Amino acid sequence: MADREPRPARLGPASIALNPADARMTRRLWLSSAAGIAGAALAGAASASLAAASDPLGVSSPDGRLRLELSFHGPWPRWAVRRDGQAVLAPSRLGLILKDGTPLGPGARVTGVRRRRLSGSWTPTFGLRDRYDQAASEITVDLRDPHTGVEFSVVGRCYDAGCAVRYVLCGAPGGAGLTLAGEATHFNLPGGAEVYASRDEGEYQRTAPAGLGPAAHPDLTGSSDVGPLADLPVTAVLKGATMLIAESDRLHYPRAMLRPAADPAEGLATHLMQFPGRATGWSGPGDTPLAPTFVLDVGQATPWRVLVVADQPAGLIERADLIPTLATPNILGDVGWVKPGRAVRIRKPYSTAGALAVVDFAAARKLDYVEFDAHWYGDGTDPGDATVPIPALDMPRIIAAARAKGIGMILYVDRVPAMRQRDAILKTYQAWGVAGIKFGFVWEGRQADNDFIFDLVKACGEHRLLVNLHDNLRPAGLERTLPNYVALEGVRGNEQFPTARHNVTLPFTRAAAGPIDYTICYANPRNQTTNAHQLAMAAVYYNPLTFLYWYDTPDKYAGRDWPDLRWFDECPTTWDETRALSGAIGEHVVVARRHGRRWFLGAMTNEQARVLPTALAFLGAGRWKATIFADGPAAGAASDTPVVIREQIVEARTTLALDLKPSGGQAILFEPL
């Protein structure tokens, strides 16, 4: 997002509407996704049986470690997950809530059971690795509710990395969709579980499930969902396992949050957002964003409720690809033009000369994009005309100069002109040769908000424009469906200069669910971490469009050498391989990622100094030159701790002792010899 400034009045919900042609296209996508194809091949024939099937019904992961079971006896349908025979999810409610509060699920009769196996892998446009495994076992249980005549299915999938369930509306009286008020999906965690949760850009709470209710961001108002609610993902630490609770394939459906269940014995319950996240600017009762109900179309699938399961917290980092794997495959067609990379923003006060200086800086630092942040257009306010630069900017000249140096231009646009001027913006920016748009203060939450986002990102993709969304957003695999959606915020990042403990909580929580636009700073006295800690973020956090030097201007780096910046110069943003080497939530993390033949390792600690023995077996055969960017002697303020650089020849059998100072870190570039 842009620097925090007073917000203008916002448009009401009546202004959030899909272009009719886009709405028809989007609806066809929602309906086709219910088929559950997910781009995978069938490795065996589907089998079917009727209501006489045994209860519980289950499927296992390809490696046999995970078992997903569905039960339809008792007052509620339920799902449960075991890992190596131990419960990671105790039997938990399944169902939907009709508009009058009646549950859909209890008493439903099983009319059919189908199973299939999915195999193979898929190639992401950008990602944690060059191929994503999609082998899984799937079960679909067809149900009929005797009271309403509604026909629906519960679909379960079991992968090596985790399990997921969703609902599909198969038929309703009159052939129309259902009006729903919510979802009854629960997550009943085993005894002794602890969860890590946050809300909006707040701090993380560590608590038992019954105590869930992280502090809300100060910007939240009475016109936002209220109560003890947590944003997804939520991370649970169990006996012998760590689990990420997330969602995927959120199309034409409200965003989910979690709350303590009404009955403490039921664990955590799903809450579907009735307001946009961090909604502000509403004038009164006649202008309310509240959406207490929404429509589920016949043939539509709900989002997947996902459990990513690993032995240790670090394992979640390597398994984050499960969330896009569950999402609807790419609908844009050829996306070879989508280029991840590193970006720097052009800061106010704006001028053509100042912008050209940032372009020169970006070229010198091997960056891929420059971005004009807020107020570069119209009258210099958020709601202004986003197709007309302010008089101080010769935009065609600036864009041409950037393109001549191989640098793309990204332009910030507030949500208000994005709603009012979408088509004009896209036509104008495509004519200018713009590479992408960063939309700010975007609302996500209600069905209408999410439809607006889908339509906006899709339209940008059709105009060959990258998209970065900022404000209270959460990943759900949409980057697979629309691969031009390269980044999103939804994080307490360096805009707010968080603590080192917060930074080493993120890899196992929010960052384990999808791209995370943290906006890395460097050599800033407001940082609560060392400079080496900031360097390491570029490898630890996965974000295909990584913003660097967030609060900087080129003159800061003029006049002397900055050898430590070589790390940012070289570090990519998308990867061929990812290895999470060690980590503990809120304490430390070590991640190694490969791009081509080079490896990039990032290590970060909390406020406690520590030495982390790190084996280099991931390097493989041969000798390697390690360029190590490490903490120097600890200073009184962490941000004053210098970076020291040294080189060392290493092999796969080498173990390095990573010496991290308080709030410190280390970044290492490995190059084959």
C-alpha positions as CSV (number, residue, x, y, z in Angstrom):
1,M,0.0,0.0,0.0
2,A,1.0,3.6,-0.2
3,D,2.3,5.5,2.8
4,R,-0.6,5.9,5.2
5,E,-2.5,9.1,4.5
6,P,-6.1,10.3,5.3
7,R,-8.5,8.3,3.2
8,P,-11.2,10.0,1.0
9,A,-14.8,9.0,1.2
10,R,-15.4,5.6,-0.4
11,L,-18.0,4.5,-2.8
12,G,-20.9,2.4,-1.5
13,P,-21.6,-1.2,-2.4
14,A,-23.9,-0.4,-5.3
15,S,-20.8,0.8,-7.2
16,I,-19.2,-2.6,-7.1
17,A,-20.5,-4.4,-10.2
18,L,-19.1,-6.7,-12.8
19,N,-19.2,-5.8,-16.5
20,P,-22.0,-8.0,-17.8
21,A,-19.8,-9.8,-20.3
22,D,-17.2,-10.4,-17.7
23,A,-19.8,-11.6,-15.2
24,R,-21.0,-14.2,-17.6
25,M,-17.5,-15.4,-18.3
26,T,-16.7,-15.5,-14.6
27,R,-19.9,-17.4,-13.8
28,R,-19.0,-20.1,-16.4
29,L,-15.6,-20.4,-14.7
30,W,-17.3,-20.8,-11.3
31,L,-19.5,-23.6,-12.6
32,S,-16.7,-25.4,-14.5
33,S,-14.5,-25.4,-11.4
34,A,-17.1,-27.5,-9.6
35,A,-16.0,-30.4,-11.8
36,G,-12.9,-30.5,-9.7
37,I,-10.6,-31.0,-12.7
38,A,-7.8,-28.8,-11.2
39,G,-5.6,-29.7,-14.3
40,A,-4.8,-33.2,-13.0
41,A,-4.9,-36.4,-14.9
42,L,-7.0,-39.4,-13.8
43,A,-4.7,-42.3,-12.9
44,G,-7.5,-44.8,-12.3
45,A,-11.2,-45.2,-13.2
46,A,-13.7,-43.6,-10.9
47,S,-15.7,-45.9,-8.8
48,A,-19.2,-45.4,-7.4
49,S,-21.4,-46.8,-4.8
50,L,-24.7,-45.9,-3.0
51,A,-25.7,-45.0,0.5
52,A,-24.8,-48.5,1.7
53,A,-21.2,-47.4,1.7
54,S,-19.4,-47.8,5.0
55,D,-19.1,-44.9,7.3
56,P,-16.6,-43.2,7.7
57,L,-15.6,-42.9,4.1
58,G,-12.0,-42.1,3.5
59,V,-9.1,-41.5,1.2
60,S,-5.3,-41.6,1.9
61,S,-2.4,-39.6,0.6
62,P,-0.1,-41.1,-2.0
63,D,2.6,-41.7,0.6
64,G,0.1,-43.2,3.0
65,R,0.8,-40.9,5.9
66,L,-2.4,-38.8,5.8
67,R,-5.9,-40.2,6.0
68,L,-9.0,-38.0,5.4
69,E,-12.3,-39.5,6.6
70,L,-15.9,-38.3,6.0
71,S,-18.7,-39.4,8.3
72,F,-22.4,-38.9,7.6
73,H,-23.9,-40.6,10.7
74,G,-24.9,-38.5,13.7
75,P,-26.3,-35.0,13.9
76,W,-23.8,-33.4,11.6
77,P,-21.6,-34.6,8.7
78,R,-18.0,-34.5,9.9
79,W,-14.5,-34.7,8.6
80,A,-11.4,-35.9,10.3
81,V,-7.7,-36.2,9.4
82,R,-5.1,-38.5,10.8
83,R,-1.3,-38.4,10.2
84,D,0.7,-41.6,10.9
85,G,-2.4,-42.8,12.8
86,Q,-2.5,-39.8,15.1
87,A,-5.4,-37.2,14.9
88,V,-4.4,-33.8,13.5
89,L,-8.1,-32.9,13.0
90,A,-10.6,-34.5,15.3
91,P,-14.1,-35.1,13.9
92,S,-15.4,-31.7,12.9
93,R,-18.6,-30.3,11.5
94,L,-19.4,-29.9,7.8
95,G,-22.3,-28.0,6.3
96,L,-23.7,-24.8,4.9
97,I,-26.1,-22.3,6.6
98,L,-29.2,-21.2,4.7
99,K,-30.3,-17.6,4.8
100,D,-32.9,-18.3,7.6
101,G,-30.2,-19.9,9.7
102,T,-31.2,-23.5,8.9
103,P,-28.2,-25.8,8.5
104,L,-27.8,-27.8,5.3
105,G,-26.1,-31.1,6.1
106,P,-27.7,-32.6,9.2
107,G,-30.0,-35.4,8.1
108,A,-28.7,-35.4,4.5
109,R,-28.9,-38.8,2.8
110,V,-25.9,-40.2,0.9
111,T,-26.9,-40.9,-2.7
112,G,-23.6,-41.8,-4.2
113,V,-19.9,-42.1,-3.5
114,R,-17.2,-41.6,-6.1
115,R,-13.4,-41.9,-5.9
116,R,-10.6,-41.0,-8.2
117,R,-6.8,-40.7,-8.1
118,L,-5.0,-37.6,-9.5
119,S,-1.4,-37.8,-10.6
120,G,1.4,-35.9,-12.2
121,S,2.5,-32.3,-11.7
122,W,2.0,-28.9,-13.2
123,T,4.3,-26.0,-14.1
124,P,3.6,-22.7,-12.4
125,T,4.2,-19.4,-14.1
126,F,6.2,-18.5,-11.1
127,G,6.6,-20.2,-7.8
128,L,8.6,-21.9,-5.0
129,R,9.9,-24.6,-7.4
130,D,9.7,-25.3,-11.1
131,R,7.2,-28.2,-10.8
132,Y,4.3,-28.6,-8.4
133,D,3.2,-32.1,-7.4
134,Q,-0.6,-32.7,-7.7
135,A,-0.9,-36.4,-6.9
136,A,-3.8,-37.0,-4.6
137,S,-6.7,-39.2,-3.8
138,E,-10.2,-37.7,-4.1
139,I,-13.6,-38.7,-2.7
140,T,-16.9,-37.1,-3.7
141,V,-20.0,-37.9,-1.6
142,D,-23.3,-36.9,-3.1
143,L,-26.0,-35.9,-0.7
144,R,-29.7,-35.0,-0.7
145,D,-31.3,-32.9,2.0
146,P,-34.8,-34.4,2.7
147,H,-36.2,-31.2,4.1
148,T,-35.3,-28.8,1.2
149,G,-34.7,-31.2,-1.7
150,V,-31.3,-29.6,-2.2
151,E,-28.7,-31.8,-3.7
152,F,-25.0,-31.2,-3.0
153,S,-21.7,-32.9,-2.7
154,V,-18.8,-32.9,-0.2
155,V,-15.5,-33.3,-2.0
156,G,-12.4,-34.3,-0.1
157,R,-8.8,-34.5,-1.4
158,C,-5.7,-36.0,0.3
159,Y,-2.2,-35.0,-0.8
160,D,1.1,-35.8,0.7
161,A,1.3,-32.1,1.8
162,G,-2.2,-31.9,3.3
163,C,-6.0,-32.4,3.0
164,A,-8.9,-30.2,1.8
165,V,-12.7,-30.3,1.6
166,R,-15.2,-28.3,-0.3
167,Y,-18.9,-28.3,-1.2
168,V,-20.6,-28.4,-4.6
169,L,-24.2,-27.3,-5.1
170,C,-25.6,-29.9,-7.6
171,G,-29.3,-29.0,-7.6
172,A,-31.9,-26.8,-5.9
173,P,-35.7,-26.5,-6.1
174,G,-36.6,-24.4,-9.2
175,G,-33.1,-24.8,-10.6
176,A,-32.0,-21.5,-9.0
177,G,-29.1,-20.9,-6.7
178,L,-29.2,-21.0,-2.9
179,T,-29.1,-17.9,-0.7
180,L,-26.8,-18.7,2.2
181,A,-25.9,-17.0,5.4
182,G,-22.7,-18.8,6.2
183,E,-20.8,-22.1,6.4
184,A,-20.6,-24.6,9.2
185,T,-17.1,-26.0,8.5
186,H,-15.3,-26.5,11.7
187,F,-11.7,-27.3,12.7
188,N,-11.6,-29.3,15.9
189,L,-7.9,-29.5,16.9
190,P,-6.6,-32.2,19.2
191,G,-6.1,-31.4,22.9
192,G,-3.0,-29.3,23.7
193,A,-3.0,-27.5,20.3
194,E,-1.7,-23.9,20.2
195,V,-2.6,-21.6,17.4
196,Y,-0.8,-18.5,15.9
197,A,-3.2,-16.0,14.5
198,S,-3.5,-12.3,13.5
199,R,-6.1,-10.0,12.1
200,D,-5.5,-7.4,9.3
201,E,-2.0,-6.1,10.0
202,G,-2.0,-6.7,13.7
203,E,0.4,-8.6,15.9
204,Y,0.3,-12.4,16.2
205,Q,-1.5,-14.0,19.0
206,R,-0.4,-17.4,20.5
207,T,-3.2,-19.1,22.2
208,A,-5.3,-22.2,22.7
209,P,-8.1,-22.4,20.1
210,A,-10.7,-21.4,22.6
211,G,-8.8,-18.1,23.3
212,L,-8.7,-17.1,19.6
213,G,-9.3,-13.4,19.1
214,P,-6.2,-11.4,18.0
215,A,-6.2,-7.7,18.4
216,A,-7.8,-5.8,15.6
217,H,-6.0,-3.1,13.6
218,P,-6.8,0.4,14.8
219,D,-8.3,1.2,11.3
220,L,-11.1,-1.5,11.9
221,T,-14.4,0.1,12.7
222,G,-17.9,-0.9,13.5
223,S,-18.5,-1.4,9.8
224,S,-16.1,-4.3,9.7
225,D,-16.8,-7.9,11.0
226,V,-16.5,-7.7,14.7
227,G,-15.8,-10.3,17.4
228,P,-13.0,-12.8,18.2
229,L,-12.0,-13.4,14.6
230,A,-8.7,-14.3,12.9
231,D,-7.7,-14.0,9.3
232,L,-6.6,-17.1,7.4
233,P,-4.1,-18.6,7.4
234,V,-4.0,-19.7,11.0
235,T,-1.1,-22.0,12.1
236,A,-1.6,-24.7,14.7
237,V,1.2,-26.5,16.6
238,L,0.1,-30.0,17.5
239,K,1.9,-32.9,19.2
240,G,4.2,-34.2,16.5
241,A,3.0,-32.0,13.7
242,T,2.4,-28.4,12.6
243,M,-0.6,-27.4,10.5
244,L,-1.6,-24.4,8.4
245,I,-5.4,-23.8,8.1
246,A,-6.0,-21.9,4.8
247,E,-8.4,-21.6,1.9
248,S,-8.0,-22.0,-1.9
249,D,-10.0,-21.3,-5.1
250,R,-12.1,-18.6,-3.5
251,L,-14.3,-17.7,-6.5
252,H,-17.7,-15.9,-6.3
253,Y,-17.7,-16.5,-2.5
254,P,-17.0,-14.5,0.7
255,R,-13.6,-14.7,2.3
256,A,-13.3,-16.9,5.4
257,M,-12.1,-16.1,8.9
258,L,-12.0,-18.3,12.0
259,R,-13.6,-17.9,15.4
260,P,-14.0,-20.0,18.5
261,A,-16.9,-22.4,18.0
262,A,-20.0,-21.8,20.2
263,D,-19.3,-25.1,21.8
264,P,-15.6,-25.1,23.0
265,A,-15.5,-28.8,22.3
266,E,-16.0,-28.1,18.6
267,G,-12.8,-26.1,18.2
268,L,-12.7,-23.4,15.6
269,A,-15.5,-22.4,13.3
270,T,-15.6,-20.8,9.8
271,H,-16.9,-17.2,9.7
272,L,-17.7,-15.8,6.2
273,M,-17.0,-12.1,6.0
274,Q,-20.1,-9.8,5.8
275,F,-18.1,-6.6,5.5
276,P,-15.1,-5.7,3.4
277,G,-11.9,-5.9,5.4
278,R,-11.1,-2.7,7.2
279,A,-14.1,-0.9,5.8
280,T,-14.2,2.8,6.5
281,G,-15.8,5.9,5.1
282,W,-19.5,4.9,5.5
283,S,-21.8,7.7,6.1
284,G,-24.6,6.1,8.0
285,P,-27.3,3.3,8.3
286,G,-28.5,4.0,4.7
287,D,-25.0,3.5,3.4
288,T,-23.9,0.2,4.9
289,P,-21.5,-2.4,3.5
290,L,-23.2,-5.2,5.4
291,A,-23.9,-8.3,3.3
292,P,-25.4,-10.9,5.6
293,T,-26.2,-13.3,2.8
294,F,-24.8,-14.4,-0.6
295,V,-25.8,-16.7,-3.5
296,L,-24.3,-20.1,-4.3
297,D,-25.1,-21.0,-7.9
298,V,-26.2,-24.5,-9.0
299,G,-23.0,-26.1,-10.2
300,Q,-20.7,-23.9,-8.2
301,A,-18.0,-25.2,-5.9
302,T,-17.2,-23.4,-2.6
303,P,-13.5,-22.6,-1.8
304,W,-11.4,-25.5,-0.5
305,R,-10.8,-25.6,3.3
306,V,-7.2,-26.6,3.4
307,L,-5.0,-28.2,6.0
308,V,-1.3,-28.1,5.1
309,V,0.5,-30.6,7.4
310,A,4.2,-30.9,8.2
311,D,6.4,-32.6,10.8
312,Q,7.9,-29.3,11.9
313,P,7.0,-25.6,11.3
314,A,9.7,-25.3,8.7
315,G,8.0,-27.9,6.6
316,L,5.1,-25.6,6.0
317,I,7.4,-23.3,3.9
318,E,8.1,-26.1,1.4
319,R,4.4,-27.2,1.2
320,A,2.9,-23.8,0.4
321,D,2.4,-24.9,-3.2
322,L,-0.6,-27.0,-2.1
323,I,-2.8,-23.8,-2.0
324,P,-2.3,-22.9,-5.7
325,T,-2.4,-26.5,-6.7
326,L,-5.9,-26.7,-5.4
327,A,-7.0,-23.6,-7.4
328,T,-8.6,-23.4,-10.8
329,P,-5.9,-23.6,-13.5
330,N,-4.8,-20.6,-15.6
331,I,-7.7,-19.1,-17.7
332,L,-5.7,-16.4,-19.4
333,G,-4.0,-18.6,-21.9
334,D,-0.5,-17.5,-23.0
335,V,1.1,-15.8,-20.0
336,G,4.7,-15.9,-21.2
337,W,4.7,-12.1,-20.9
338,V,4.3,-12.3,-17.1
339,K,7.8,-11.5,-15.7
340,P,8.4,-11.6,-11.9
341,G,11.1,-9.3,-10.6
342,R,12.3,-6.7,-8.1
343,A,10.9,-3.2,-7.9
344,V,11.6,0.2,-6.4
345,R,9.1,3.0,-6.0
346,I,9.4,6.6,-7.1
347,R,8.6,8.7,-4.1
348,K,7.1,12.2,-3.7
349,P,7.7,15.0,-4.5
350,Y,7.2,13.9,-8.0
351,S,9.1,15.3,-11.0
352,T,10.3,14.0,-14.3
353,A,13.9,14.5,-13.3
354,G,13.4,12.7,-10.0
355,A,11.7,9.8,-11.8
356,L,14.5,9.5,-14.3
357,A,17.0,9.4,-11.4
358,V,15.1,6.4,-9.9
359,V,15.1,4.7,-13.3
360,D,18.9,5.1,-13.5
361,F,19.2,3.8,-9.9
362,A,17.1,0.8,-10.8
363,A,19.3,0.0,-13.8
364,A,22.4,0.3,-11.7
365,R,21.0,-2.0,-9.1
366,K,19.7,-4.6,-11.7
367,L,16.1,-4.0,-10.8
368,D,13.2,-5.0,-13.1
369,Y,10.5,-2.4,-12.3
370,V,10.0,1.1,-11.0
371,E,6.7,2.2,-9.6
372,F,4.9,5.5,-9.1
373,D,3.2,5.4,-5.8
374,A,0.1,7.3,-4.7
375,H,-0.9,10.7,-6.1
376,W,1.0,10.8,-9.3
377,Y,-2.2,11.4,-11.3
378,G,-5.1,13.8,-11.7
379,D,-5.3,16.4,-9.0
380,G,-2.9,14.5,-6.8
381,T,-5.6,12.8,-4.7
382,D,-6.7,9.2,-4.5
383,P,-10.1,9.7,-6.3
384,G,-8.5,11.8,-9.1
385,D,-8.4,10.9,-12.8
386,A,-5.9,8.0,-13.1
387,T,-5.5,8.5,-16.8
388,V,-3.9,11.9,-16.6
389,P,-0.5,12.5,-14.9
390,I,0.0,15.5,-12.7
391,P,1.7,18.4,-14.6
392,A,5.1,17.7,-13.1
393,L,5.4,14.4,-14.9
394,D,6.2,13.7,-18.5
395,M,4.9,10.1,-18.3
396,P,5.6,9.0,-21.9
397,R,9.2,10.2,-21.6
398,I,9.7,8.4,-18.2
399,I,8.2,5.1,-19.4
400,A,10.3,5.3,-22.6
401,A,13.5,5.9,-20.7
402,A,12.7,2.9,-18.4
403,R,11.9,0.6,-21.3
404,A,15.1,1.6,-23.0
405,K,17.0,0.2,-19.9
406,G,14.9,-2.9,-19.8
407,I,12.8,-1.7,-16.8
408,G,9.0,-1.9,-16.6
409,M,6.7,0.7,-15.2
410,I,4.2,0.0,-12.5
411,L,1.6,2.6,-11.7
412,Y,-0.4,2.9,-8.4
413,V,-4.1,3.3,-8.7
414,D,-6.5,3.7,-5.8
415,R,-9.7,1.6,-5.6
416,V,-12.0,4.5,-6.4
417,P,-10.7,5.3,-9.9
418,A,-10.3,1.5,-10.4
419,M,-14.0,1.2,-10.0
420,R,-15.0,4.3,-11.9
421,Q,-12.5,4.2,-14.8
422,R,-11.4,0.7,-15.2
423,D,-11.7,0.3,-18.9
424,A,-10.2,3.8,-19.6
425,I,-7.3,3.0,-17.3
426,L,-6.5,-0.3,-18.9
427,K,-6.7,1.1,-22.4
428,T,-4.5,4.1,-21.5
429,Y,-1.9,2.2,-19.7
430,Q,-1.6,-0.4,-22.4
431,A,-1.1,2.4,-24.9
432,W,1.6,4.0,-22.7
433,G,3.5,0.7,-22.5
434,V,2.9,0.2,-18.7
435,A,3.9,-3.2,-17.3
436,G,1.6,-3.4,-14.4
437,I,-0.7,-1.8,-11.8
438,K,-0.6,-1.7,-8.1
439,F,-4.1,-1.1,-6.8
440,G,-4.3,0.4,-3.3
441,F,-6.9,0.2,-0.5
442,V,-8.6,-2.7,-2.2
443,W,-11.6,-4.2,-0.4
444,E,-11.8,-8.0,0.0
445,G,-14.3,-9.9,2.0
446,R,-17.9,-10.0,0.7
447,Q,-18.9,-11.9,-2.3
448,A,-19.2,-8.7,-4.3
449,D,-15.8,-7.5,-3.2
450,N,-14.2,-10.8,-4.4
451,D,-16.1,-10.7,-7.7
452,F,-14.8,-7.2,-8.2
453,I,-11.2,-8.3,-7.6
454,F,-11.5,-11.3,-9.9
455,D,-13.0,-9.2,-12.7
456,L,-10.3,-6.5,-12.2
457,V,-7.3,-8.8,-12.2
458,K,-8.7,-10.8,-15.2
459,A,-9.3,-7.6,-17.2
460,C,-5.7,-6.5,-16.5
461,G,-4.4,-9.9,-17.6
462,E,-6.3,-9.5,-20.9
463,H,-4.5,-6.2,-21.3
464,R,-1.1,-7.8,-20.5
465,L,-0.8,-5.9,-17.2
466,L,0.7,-7.3,-14.0
467,V,-1.3,-6.8,-10.8
468,N,-0.2,-6.1,-7.2
469,L,-3.1,-5.6,-4.7
470,H,-2.6,-3.8,-1.4
471,D,-4.5,-3.6,1.9
472,N,-6.4,-6.2,3.9
473,L,-6.1,-9.2,1.4
474,R,-5.3,-12.8,1.9
475,P,-4.0,-15.4,-0.6
476,A,-6.2,-18.2,-1.9
477,G,-4.4,-19.5,-5.0
478,L,-5.7,-16.9,-7.4
479,E,-2.2,-16.5,-8.8
480,R,-2.7,-19.9,-10.5
481,T,-6.1,-19.0,-12.1
482,L,-4.9,-15.5,-13.1
483,P,-1.1,-15.6,-13.3
484,N,-0.8,-11.9,-13.8
485,Y,-1.7,-11.6,-10.1
486,V,1.9,-11.5,-8.9
487,A,1.8,-10.0,-5.5
488,L,-0.5,-8.9,-2.6
489,E,-0.1,-7.3,0.8
490,G,-2.2,-8.4,3.8
491,V,0.9,-8.3,6.1
492,R,2.4,-6.1,8.8
493,G,5.5,-5.3,6.7
494,N,8.2,-2.8,6.8
495,E,5.8,0.1,6.3
496,Q,5.3,-0.3,10.0
497,F,8.8,-1.4,11.0
498,P,7.8,-4.5,13.0
499,T,9.9,-6.5,15.4
500,A,12.3,-9.2,14.6
501,R,10.0,-11.7,16.4
502,H,7.1,-10.7,14.1
503,N,9.4,-11.2,11.1
504,V,10.3,-14.7,12.1
505,T,6.7,-15.6,12.8
506,L,5.6,-14.7,9.2
507,P,7.4,-17.5,7.4
508,F,5.2,-20.1,9.2
509,T,2.0,-18.1,9.1
510,R,0.9,-15.5,6.5
511,A,3.9,-16.1,4.2
512,A,3.2,-19.9,4.1
513,A,-0.1,-19.3,2.2
514,G,1.1,-17.3,-0.8
515,P,3.0,-14.2,-2.1
516,I,3.6,-11.6,0.5
517,D,4.5,-8.0,-0.4
518,Y,6.5,-7.0,2.7
519,T,8.2,-3.9,1.2
520,I,11.8,-4.5,2.4
521,C,13.7,-1.5,3.7
522,Y,17.5,-1.2,4.1
523,A,19.8,0.8,6.3
524,N,16.9,2.6,7.8
525,P,17.2,3.8,11.5
526,R,13.6,3.0,12.1
527,N,14.2,-0.7,11.4
528,Q,14.1,-2.8,14.5
529,T,16.4,-5.3,12.9
530,T,19.9,-5.5,11.5
531,N,20.7,-4.8,7.9
532,A,21.7,-8.5,7.4
533,H,18.2,-9.4,8.7
534,Q,16.7,-7.2,5.9
535,L,18.9,-8.8,3.3
536,A,17.8,-12.3,4.3
537,M,14.1,-11.4,3.8
538,A,14.6,-11.5,0.0
539,A,15.2,-15.2,0.2
540,V,13.1,-16.1,3.3
541,Y,9.9,-14.4,2.0
542,Y,8.4,-15.6,-1.3
543,N,7.0,-12.7,-3.4
544,P,7.3,-12.8,-7.2
545,L,7.3,-8.9,-7.2
546,T,9.6,-7.9,-4.4
547,F,9.8,-4.3,-3.5
548,L,13.2,-3.1,-2.2
549,Y,14.5,0.2,-0.8
550,W,10.9,1.1,0.3
551,Y,11.7,4.4,2.0
552,D,14.7,5.3,0.0
553,T,15.7,7.7,-2.8
554,P,18.8,7.3,-5.0
555,D,20.8,10.0,-3.3
556,K,20.9,7.9,-0.1
557,Y,23.3,5.5,-1.9
558,A,25.3,8.0,-3.8
559,G,28.9,8.9,-2.9
560,R,30.2,5.7,-1.5
561,D,30.4,1.9,-2.2
562,W,27.6,-0.4,-0.9
563,P,29.1,-3.9,-1.4
564,D,26.3,-5.4,0.8
565,L,23.8,-4.4,-1.9
566,R,25.1,-7.0,-4.2
567,W,22.8,-9.5,-2.5
568,F,19.7,-7.5,-3.6
569,D,21.3,-7.0,-7.0
570,E,21.5,-10.8,-7.5
571,C,18.6,-12.3,-5.5
572,P,15.7,-13.5,-7.7
573,T,12.1,-13.6,-6.8
574,T,10.9,-16.9,-8.3
575,W,12.6,-20.3,-7.7
576,D,13.4,-23.7,-9.2
577,E,13.7,-25.3,-5.7
578,T,13.0,-24.4,-2.1
579,R,14.5,-26.0,1.0
580,A,13.4,-25.0,4.5
581,L,16.4,-26.0,6.6
582,S,15.3,-25.1,10.1
583,G,13.0,-22.8,12.0
584,A,10.8,-22.3,15.1
585,I,7.8,-19.9,15.0
586,G,8.7,-16.5,16.4
587,E,12.3,-17.6,17.0
588,H,14.3,-18.2,13.9
589,V,14.2,-19.4,10.3
590,V,16.7,-20.7,7.7
591,V,15.6,-21.1,4.0
592,A,17.6,-22.0,0.9
593,R,16.2,-21.4,-2.6
594,R,17.7,-22.3,-5.9
595,H,17.4,-20.3,-9.1
596,G,19.3,-21.9,-12.0
597,R,22.6,-23.2,-10.7
598,R,22.9,-20.7,-7.8
599,W,21.5,-21.1,-4.3
600,F,20.4,-18.2,-2.1
601,L,20.1,-18.8,1.7
602,G,18.4,-16.5,4.2
603,A,18.6,-16.8,7.9
604,M,16.8,-14.6,10.5
605,T,16.5,-14.6,14.2
606,N,14.3,-12.8,16.8
607,E,15.7,-10.5,19.5
608,Q,17.8,-13.3,20.8
609,A,21.3,-13.9,19.3
610,R,22.0,-17.4,18.3
611,V,24.4,-19.6,16.3
612,L,22.6,-22.0,13.9
613,P,24.7,-24.9,12.6
614,T,23.5,-25.4,9.0
615,A,24.4,-28.3,6.9
616,L,24.9,-27.6,3.2
617,A,23.8,-31.1,1.8
618,F,21.3,-29.3,-0.4
619,L,24.1,-28.0,-2.6
620,G,24.9,-31.4,-4.2
621,A,28.2,-32.4,-5.8
622,G,31.1,-30.1,-6.4
623,R,32.7,-27.1,-4.8
624,W,31.0,-23.8,-4.3
625,K,31.9,-20.2,-3.6
626,A,29.9,-18.9,-0.7
627,T,29.6,-15.1,-0.5
628,I,28.4,-14.5,3.1
629,F,26.6,-11.3,4.2
630,A,26.6,-11.5,8.0
631,D,26.0,-9.5,11.1
632,G,29.1,-7.7,12.3
633,P,29.6,-6.8,16.0
634,A,26.3,-6.1,17.7
635,A,25.5,-2.4,18.1
636,G,23.3,-0.7,20.7
637,A,20.5,-0.4,18.1
638,A,20.0,-3.4,15.9
639,S,19.8,-1.1,12.8
640,D,23.4,0.1,13.5
641,T,24.9,-3.4,13.4
642,P,27.1,-3.5,10.3
643,V,27.2,-6.1,7.6
644,V,30.4,-7.9,7.1
645,I,31.1,-9.8,3.9
646,R,33.4,-12.7,3.4
647,E,33.9,-15.6,1.0
648,Q,34.4,-19.2,1.7
649,I,34.8,-22.4,-0.4
650,V,32.3,-25.0,0.7
651,E,31.0,-28.4,-0.3
652,A,27.8,-30.4,0.4
653,R,29.5,-31.9,3.4
654,T,30.2,-28.5,5.0
655,T,28.3,-27.3,8.0
656,L,28.3,-23.5,8.5
657,A,27.8,-21.9,11.9
658,L,25.5,-19.0,11.2
659,D,26.2,-16.4,13.8
660,L,23.2,-14.2,14.1
661,K,23.2,-11.1,16.4
662,P,20.1,-9.9,18.3
663,S,17.4,-9.2,15.7
664,G,19.9,-10.3,13.1
665,G,20.3,-12.4,10.1
666,Q,22.6,-13.7,7.4
667,A,22.3,-14.0,3.6
668,I,24.6,-16.3,1.6
669,L,25.0,-16.6,-2.2
670,F,26.3,-20.0,-3.4
671,E,27.9,-20.2,-6.8
672,P,29.3,-23.4,-8.4
673,L,33.0,-23.4,-9.1
